[in-house]
Amino acid sequence: MACNITNIMDEARKKYVKLERFVPDKRRWPERTLEAPPVWCSVDLRDGNQALPIPMSPAKKRRYFETLLEIGFKEIEVGFPSASQDDFDFTRMLIEDDLVPEGVRISVLTQAREHLIRRTVEALAGVREAILHCYVATSDLHGRIVFGRTRKEVLQMAVDGTRMSREAIEDAGLSGKIAYEFSPEEFTDTDLDFAVEVCQAVRDEWGPSEKQNFILNLPATVERRPPNEYADMIEAFIERYGNLDGTTISVHSHNDQGCAVAGTELSLLAGAERVEGTLFGHGERTGNVDLVTFALNLMSRGIDSGLDFSKLPEIAKMVEEASLIPIHPRHPYAGDLVFTAFSGSHQDAIRKGVDRLDDSAALFGCGWKVPYLHIDPADVGRKYERLIRINSQSGKGGATYILEKEYGYTPPKRMLPEIGALAQKLADESGNEISAKELLAAFEKEFFNPPAKHVLRKFSRVEPKNPDMVGVEIVLDTGGERETLSGEGNGPISAMVHALRDSERVVEFTLDDFFEQTLGHTADAKAAAFVSVKRSGDGKVFYGAGTHVNIDKAAANAVMAALNRASM
């Protein structure tokens, strides 16, 4: 086996040679901190749609487009009009039906070929404002192997594509309405000096322009370098290129090595100003940078991203329906399980953290600081009741959290180990996750309605012999035998305990603990009581619970539940 592994590694070293590392003259970006969001451009409807097993229908694309507008995107790449009649028609529909609000720019992609460029510009007829995005692959891999051209010829392709784009826009009477974006595809595989030379030539061909109307998009088309090297290349490109007053530097990261979010963030530290990506990372192969994750990462650090993901579950559902690709349950922010704790210690910490938000705010000087939850799930439309779920790994904290948050019960602290043991037993027996309803049913059966050796038929106050005390009368059934008992005490529960001690059928006990609460905030709300009794023979403590609109009767029911558990 060891020999086989060695052979495999030897073959890998021969087969995969890492790219020559780009070493900048001076690296400044690691000392920087992001303070503001980038310009966002969604490429869901082009890059994301191209990579779907079943591309979206026009109806789905329209719904998707409307969702992107609701989220707050101001730049949206809507298609590849020259490559698809559907994309051409969709672009026309957006323009002719006036579906693009003022202040929003749609973008369309084209290769650097004249008939494709003219077809693309034709799709933009009548547009208020838009971006024409042209690309040419500039790596030697593409230039030599795919195109069969020299670097000089590849550079000329980029210049010619830019010239043809400018001329087509002028001929269509759209000058001043259409911005230009150029992508040196496979930027991270391209010799940096050559990438700079190509982009400077493209800029010169396009001519003077305002910053927002000339965009250089520097993509990690295939992620072969680590994120720090992408940032190094971006920073060095900017230093060598110059003319940033008239150019926006954009990035477009793919996720082949799983580092697109990291690469994008570091590229912004390095000076990039605009980010292209998709919701949940849809795109070719492993996809594009996930804009949901990246934008919410910024939010978690106190940076207003300018994008609204407060209805993330609805957004996720729409994307799943449009793409026919489910979102992984562990997907950051949007996955069903990402704000869920099964571990007992995690559950307990989350419960305490949420309950003591004011204390942590005072301690750390922020509004949200909770163990295991780096953002408030409510900010992305998630509900607290799904934070903690019960299985065999769960403990008292998780079960108690659900009883509190979903059903309003706040059992006394000393009762929690029993509740945790009950939940674990239930999970072990089922072998599955336990729902909140299943937990509640087991909780009520164990503590509210245990097997009844004694049945309380009547509980009422009566006039006490001692005017300083409280008197009660109870009617108790035990095994078909009924007896009427009375007692006095400093309160109704104390009086009931004294009454029960007069019965020879009831196990000897002392009242150990008593806790009551109101379930709800209305005048008609029920009361809940939790009572523990200590059995005299062995000193073992048993909890019982009861509810009633009358707090005295709730407490009386709790006493009987505790006694019945002690009598089992």
C-alpha positions in Angstrom: 0.0 0.0 0.0 2.8 2.4 1.0 4.6 1.7 -2.3 1.4 2.3 -4.3 0.9 5.7 -2.6 4.4 6.7 -3.3 4.0 5.8 -7.0 0.8 7.9 -7.1 2.5 10.9 -5.5 5.4 10.6 -7.9 3.0 10.6 -10.9 1.2 13.6 -9.4 4.4 15.6 -9.1 5.2 14.9 -12.7 1.6 15.6 -13.9 0.8 18.7 -11.9 3.4 21.5 -11.7 2.3 24.6 -9.8 2.3 27.8 -11.7 5.4 30.0 -11.3 4.6 32.2 -8.4 4.2 35.9 -9.1 6.4 37.9 -6.6 5.4 41.6 -6.4 8.0 44.3 -5.9 6.2 45.4 -2.8 3.1 43.9 -1.1 0.8 46.5 0.6 -2.6 44.8 0.6 -2.1 42.6 3.7 -2.0 45.8 5.8 -5.3 47.1 4.6 -8.8 46.5 6.0 -12.1 46.6 4.0 -14.2 49.5 5.0 -16.8 49.7 2.2 -18.5 47.2 -0.2 -17.5 46.9 -3.9 -19.7 47.6 -6.8 -21.8 44.4 -7.2 -22.5 42.8 -10.6 -24.7 39.7 -10.7 -23.9 37.3 -13.5 -26.5 34.8 -12.5 -28.6 35.2 -15.7 -25.6 34.7 -18.0 -22.7 32.9 -16.4 -24.9 31.1 -13.9 -27.6 30.2 -16.5 -25.1 28.9 -19.0 -23.9 26.3 -16.5 -27.3 24.9 -15.6 -28.2 21.4 -16.8 -31.5 22.9 -17.9 -31.2 26.7 -18.7 -33.9 28.9 -17.3 -37.0 29.7 -19.2 -37.8 33.4 -20.0 -40.4 33.4 -17.2 -37.9 32.0 -14.7 -35.2 34.5 -15.9 -37.7 37.4 -15.4 -38.6 36.3 -11.9 -34.9 35.9 -11.1 -34.2 39.4 -12.6 -36.9 40.9 -10.4 -35.4 39.2 -7.3 -32.0 40.6 -8.1 -33.5 44.1 -8.3 -35.2 43.6 -4.9 -31.9 42.5 -3.4 -30.4 45.8 -4.6 -28.1 44.9 -7.6 -27.5 47.9 -9.8 -25.5 46.0 -12.5 -26.9 42.7 -13.8 -25.4 40.7 -16.7 -28.5 39.3 -18.4 -27.2 37.1 -21.2 -25.1 36.3 -24.2 -27.5 37.6 -27.0 -25.3 36.6 -29.9 -25.0 33.0 -28.7 -28.7 32.3 -27.9 -32.0 33.4 -29.3 -33.5 33.1 -25.8 -30.9 35.5 -24.5 -31.5 37.9 -27.3 -35.2 37.8 -26.8 -34.9 38.2 -23.0 -32.7 41.3 -23.4 -35.2 42.8 -25.8 -38.1 42.1 -23.4 -36.3 43.8 -20.6 -35.8 46.9 -22.8 -39.1 47.0 -24.7 -41.3 46.3 -21.6 -39.3 48.9 -19.6 -38.4 46.4 -16.9 -35.0 47.9 -16.1 -35.4 50.7 -13.5 -33.4 53.9 -13.8 -30.1 53.6 -12.1 -29.7 49.9 -13.1 -27.4 48.8 -15.9 -27.9 45.6 -17.7 -24.8 43.9 -19.1 -24.4 41.6 -22.1 -21.5 39.4 -23.1 -19.8 39.0 -26.5 -16.8 37.4 -28.0 -14.4 39.7 -30.0 -15.9 38.9 -33.4 -17.7 41.5 -35.5 -20.9 39.7 -36.4 -21.3 38.6 -32.8 -20.6 42.2 -31.5 -23.1 43.7 -33.9 -25.8 41.1 -33.0 -25.1 41.9 -29.3 -25.5 45.7 -29.8 -28.6 45.0 -31.8 -30.1 43.4 -28.7 -29.5 46.7 -26.8 -31.4 49.0 -29.1 -33.4 51.6 -27.1 -31.6 50.8 -23.9 -31.4 53.6 -21.3 -27.9 52.5 -20.1 -26.0 49.2 -20.4 -22.6 47.6 -20.4 -21.2 45.8 -23.4 -18.8 43.1 -22.1 -16.2 41.8 -24.5 -13.6 39.2 -23.6 -10.4 37.6 -25.1 -8.4 34.9 -23.4 -4.9 36.2 -22.9 -3.0 33.2 -21.4 -0.4 31.4 -23.5 -2.4 28.2 -22.9 -5.3 29.7 -24.7 -3.4 31.8 -27.2 -1.1 29.0 -28.4 -3.2 25.9 -27.9 -6.8 27.1 -28.5 -6.3 30.1 -30.9 -3.0 29.0 -32.4 -1.8 32.6 -32.2 1.2 34.6 -30.8 0.9 37.1 -28.0 1.0 39.9 -30.6 -1.9 38.4 -32.5 -3.9 37.9 -29.2 -3.3 41.5 -28.3 -4.6 42.5 -31.8 -7.7 40.4 -31.2 -8.4 42.5 -28.0 -7.8 45.8 -29.8 -9.9 44.8 -32.8 -12.8 43.6 -30.6 -12.7 46.9 -28.7 -12.7 48.9 -32.0 -15.6 46.9 -33.4 -17.5 47.3 -30.2 -17.1 51.1 -30.3 -18.0 51.3 -33.9 -21.1 49.1 -33.5 -22.3 51.3 -30.6 -21.7 54.5 -32.6 -23.6 53.0 -35.6 -26.5 52.1 -33.4 -26.7 55.6 -32.0 -26.0 54.4 -28.5 -22.8 56.3 -27.8 -22.9 57.6 -24.2 -25.4 55.1 -23.2 -23.3 51.9 -23.3 -20.3 51.4 -21.1 -17.5 49.1 -22.1 -16.1 46.2 -20.1 -13.1 44.1 -21.2 -12.0 40.9 -19.7 -8.6 39.4 -20.3 -9.9 35.9 -19.8 -7.6 33.6 -17.8 -6.0 36.6 -16.2 -4.4 34.6 -13.4 -2.7 32.3 -16.0 -1.5 35.3 -18.1 2.0 36.8 -17.9 1.3 40.0 -15.9 3.2 42.4 -18.1 1.4 41.0 -21.2 -2.0 41.5 -19.4 -1.1 45.1 -18.6 0.0 45.7 -22.2 -3.3 44.2 -23.6 -5.4 46.3 -21.2 -3.6 49.5 -21.9 -4.0 48.9 -25.7 -7.7 48.3 -25.1 -8.1 51.4 -23.1 -6.3 53.5 -25.8 -8.5 52.0 -28.5 -11.7 52.8 -26.5 -10.7 56.3 -25.8 -11.2 58.7 -22.9 -14.0 57.6 -20.6 -15.5 58.2 -17.1 -14.3 55.7 -14.6 -17.7 53.9 -14.3 -18.0 53.6 -18.1 -14.7 51.7 -18.7 -14.3 48.5 -16.8 -11.4 46.1 -16.8 -12.5 42.7 -15.4 -9.5 40.6 -14.2 -10.9 37.1 -13.8 -9.6 34.0 -12.1 -11.3 32.1 -14.9 -9.9 28.8 -13.6 -8.7 28.9 -10.0 -5.2 27.6 -10.1 -3.5 30.0 -7.8 -4.1 30.5 -4.0 -6.0 33.7 -3.0 -2.9 35.6 -1.9 -1.3 35.2 -5.3 -4.5 36.5 -7.0 -4.3 39.6 -4.7 -0.6 40.0 -5.5 -1.4 40.0 -9.3 -4.3 42.5 -8.9 -2.2 44.9 -6.8 0.8 44.7 -9.2 -1.5 45.1 -12.3 -3.0 48.3 -10.8 0.4 49.7 -10.1 1.7 49.0 -13.6 -1.5 49.9 -15.5 -2.1 53.4 -14.1 -5.1 55.6 -15.3 -7.4 54.5 -12.4 -9.3 57.8 -12.7 -10.7 56.5 -16.0 -11.0 52.8 -15.2 -12.9 50.6 -12.8 -11.0 47.4 -11.8 -13.3 44.4 -11.5 -12.8 40.8 -10.5 -14.6 37.6 -11.4 -13.5 34.6 -9.4 -14.3 31.0 -10.1 -14.3 28.4 -7.3 -12.3 25.4 -8.8 -10.2 25.1 -5.6 -12.9 26.3 -3.2 -11.3 29.7 -2.5 -13.4 32.1 -4.6 -14.7 34.0 -1.6 -11.3 34.4 -0.1 -9.7 35.3 -3.4 -12.3 38.0 -4.0 -11.9 39.5 -0.6 -8.1 39.7 -0.9 -8.4 41.1 -4.4 -10.5 44.0 -2.9 -7.8 44.6 -0.4 -5.4 44.7 -3.3 -7.4 47.5 -5.0 -10.2 45.9 -7.0 -13.4 47.9 -6.8 -16.1 45.8 -8.5 -17.1 42.1 -8.0 -18.9 39.8 -10.4 -20.5 36.7 -9.1 -23.7 34.8 -8.5 -26.2 33.9 -5.8 -25.0 30.7 -4.1 -22.1 30.5 -6.5 -23.8 29.0 -9.6 -21.6 28.9 -12.7 -19.3 26.8 -14.8 -17.7 23.7 -13.1 -17.6 24.5 -9.3 -19.1 27.9 -10.0 -18.5 31.6 -9.4 -17.8 33.5 -6.2 -20.9 33.2 -4.0 -22.2 36.8 -3.6 -24.6 35.8 -0.8 -21.7 34.4 1.3 -19.4 37.3 0.5 -21.9 40.1 1.1 -23.1 38.6 4.4 -19.5 38.1 5.5 -19.1 41.9 5.1 -22.3 42.5 7.0 -21.0 40.3 9.9 -18.0 42.7 10.1 -20.2 45.8 10.3 -19.9 46.8 6.6 -23.1 47.7 4.9 -23.0 45.6 1.7 -25.8 47.6 0.0 -27.5 44.2 -0.7 -30.6 43.1 1.1 -30.7 39.4 2.1 -33.2 39.8 4.9 -35.5 37.4 3.1 -32.9 34.8 2.3 -35.1 31.7 2.7 -37.4 33.1 0.0 -34.4 34.0 -2.2 -33.0 30.5 -1.8 -36.3 28.9 -2.7 -36.5 31.0 -5.9 -33.0 30.1 -6.9 -33.6 26.4 -6.3 -36.8 26.5 -8.4 -35.1 28.4 -11.2 -31.9 26.4 -11.3 -33.3 23.0 -10.3 -30.2 22.6 -8.1 -30.8 22.2 -4.3 -28.8 24.4 -1.8 -26.6 22.2 0.4 -27.9 22.1 4.0 -24.4 23.3 5.2 -24.2 26.2 2.7 -23.1 29.3 4.6 -26.1 31.4 5.7 -28.7 29.8 3.5 -28.4 26.1 4.3 -31.1 24.5 6.5 -28.6 23.4 9.1 -26.1 26.3 9.3 -27.7 28.0 12.3 -28.6 24.7 14.0 -26.9 23.1 17.0 -27.3 19.4 17.9 -24.5 19.2 20.4 -25.6 19.6 24.0 -22.8 22.0 25.0 -23.4 24.1 21.9 -27.1 24.3 22.6 -26.5 25.3 26.2 -24.0 28.1 25.1 -26.4 29.4 22.4 -29.3 29.5 24.8 -27.3 31.4 27.4 -25.9 33.7 24.8 -29.3 34.7 23.4 -30.7 35.1 26.9 -27.8 37.4 27.9 -27.5 39.6 24.8 -27.6 42.7 26.9 -24.7 41.5 29.1 -22.5 40.6 26.1 -23.4 43.9 24.4 -22.1 45.8 27.5 -19.0 43.5 27.7 -18.0 43.6 24.0 -19.6 46.9 22.8 -21.7 45.4 20.1 -25.3 44.4 19.6 -24.7 40.7 18.7 -22.1 38.4 20.4 -23.5 34.9 20.8 -21.5 31.7 21.1 -21.4 29.7 17.8 -23.5 32.2 15.9 -21.5 34.9 14.1 -24.6 36.7 12.9 -28.2 37.0 14.2 -30.2 34.5 12.1 -33.1 36.9 12.2 -31.1 39.2 9.9 -31.4 36.7 7.1 -35.0 35.8 7.7 -34.3 32.7 9.9 -36.4 31.9 13.0 -35.0 31.1 16.4 -37.0 27.9 16.8 -34.8 26.1 14.2 -31.5 27.1 15.9 -31.5 24.1 18.2 -32.7 20.7 17.2 -32.7 17.5 19.3 -31.0 14.2 18.6 -29.0 11.7 20.7 -26.1 14.3 21.0 -28.3 16.9 22.5 -28.5 17.9 26.2 -30.6 19.8 28.6 -29.8 23.2 27.1 -31.2 22.4 23.7 -34.4 20.8 25.0 -35.0 23.6 27.4 -34.4 26.2 24.7 -37.1 24.7 22.5 -39.6 24.5 25.4 -38.9 28.1 26.2 -38.8 29.6 22.7 -41.6 27.6 21.1 -43.9 26.9 23.9 -43.2 29.5 26.6 -42.2 27.0 29.4 -39.3 28.1 31.6 -38.7 25.2 34.0 -36.6 25.8 37.1 -32.9 25.2 36.7 -32.8 22.1 38.9 -35.3 20.4 36.7 -33.2 20.8 33.5 -31.1 17.6 33.9 -34.3 15.5 34.0 -35.6 17.3 30.8 -32.3 16.6 29.1 -32.3 13.0 30.1 -35.9 12.7 28.8 -34.9 14.2 25.4 -31.9 12.0 25.0 -33.9 8.9 25.9 -36.5 9.8 23.3 -33.8 10.4 20.6 -32.0 7.1 21.5 -35.3 5.2 21.2 -36.2 6.7 17.9 -32.8 6.8 16.4 -33.7 10.1 14.6 -33.9 13.8 15.2 -36.7 14.7 17.6 -39.2 17.4 16.5 -40.3 20.2 18.8 -43.8 18.7 18.9 -42.4 15.2 19.9 -40.4 16.8 22.6 -43.4 18.7 23.9 -45.5 15.6 23.9 -42.9 13.6 25.9 -42.4 16.6 28.3 -46.1 16.9 29.0 -46.6 13.1 29.4 -43.7 12.8 31.8 -44.2 15.9 34.0 -47.8 17.0 33.5 -49.6 13.7 33.0 -47.7 10.9 34.5 -49.6 7.6 35.3 -52.1 8.7 37.9 -52.2 6.7 41.1 -53.9 9.7 42.7 -56.5 11.8 41.0 -57.4 15.2 42.3 -61.2 15.6 41.9 -61.6 18.9 43.8 -59.5 21.7 45.0 -61.0 24.7 46.7 -60.3 27.3 49.4 -62.2 27.1 52.7 -62.5 29.3 55.7 -59.5 28.5 58.0 -59.7 28.0 61.7 -56.7 30.3 62.1 -57.5 33.6 60.5 -53.8 34.2 59.7 -53.6 31.0 57.6 -55.1 29.8 54.3 -57.5 26.8 54.3 -58.1 24.4 51.4 -60.2 21.3 50.9 -59.4 18.6 48.4 -61.1 15.5 47.2 -58.7 12.7 46.2 -59.3 9.4 44.4 -56.7 6.7 45.0 -57.3 3.3 43.4 -61.1 3.8 43.4 -61.1 5.0 47.0 -62.2 8.6 47.5 -61.4 10.7 50.5 -61.9 14.4 51.4 -59.0 16.1 53.1 -58.5 19.6 54.5 -55.5 21.6 55.7 -54.2 25.0 56.5 -50.9 26.7 55.7 -49.3 30.1 54.9 -50.5 29.7 51.3 -52.7 27.4 49.2 -49.9 25.0 48.3 -48.7 24.8 51.9 -52.3 24.1 53.0 -52.7 21.4 50.4 -49.4 19.7 51.5 -50.7 19.6 55.1 -54.0 18.1 53.9 -52.2 15.4 51.9 -50.1 14.4 54.9 -53.4 13.3 56.6 -53.9 10.6 54.0 -52.5 7.2 54.7 -52.7 6.4 50.9 -50.2 9.1 49.9 -46.5 8.5 50.2 -44.7 10.5 52.9 -43.1 13.6 51.4 -42.0 17.2 51.9 -42.4 20.1 49.5 -38.9 20.8 48.0 -39.3 23.6 45.4 -42.0 25.7 43.8 -41.9 27.9 40.7 -44.7 29.5 38.8 -45.1 31.5 35.6 -47.6 33.0 33.2 -47.9 31.5 29.7 -48.7 34.5 27.6 -49.5 38.2 28.1 -53.3 38.4 28.1 -55.7 38.5 31.0 -56.9 35.0 30.0 -53.4 33.5 29.8 -52.8 30.2 31.5 -50.5 29.8 34.4 -47.9 27.1 34.7 -46.4 25.7 37.9 -43.5 23.5 38.6 -43.3 21.7 42.0 -40.7 19.2 43.4 -41.4 16.9 46.3 -38.8 14.9 48.3 -39.9 11.4 49.1 -39.3 10.7 52.8 -38.1 7.2 52.6 -35.1 7.7 50.3 -34.9 11.5 49.9 -35.3 11.3 46.2 -36.7 14.4 44.5 -39.5 14.3 41.9 -40.7 17.2 39.7 -44.2 17.7 38.5 -45.9 20.4 36.4 -49.4 21.7 36.0 -51.3 24.4 34.1 -54.6 26.1 34.6 -56.1 29.6 34.2 -56.1 29.8 38.0 -52.6 29.8 39.4 -53.6 28.0 42.6 -55.1 25.1 40.6 -52.1 25.0 38.3 -49.9 24.6 41.4 -52.3 21.9 42.8 -52.0 20.0 39.6 -48.2 20.2 39.7 -48.2 18.8 43.3 -50.3 15.9 42.2 -48.1 15.2 39.2 -45.0 15.2 41.4 -46.7 12.9 43.9 -47.8 10.5 41.2 -44.2 10.4 39.8 -43.0 9.7 43.4 -45.5 6.9 43.7 -44.5 5.0 40.6 
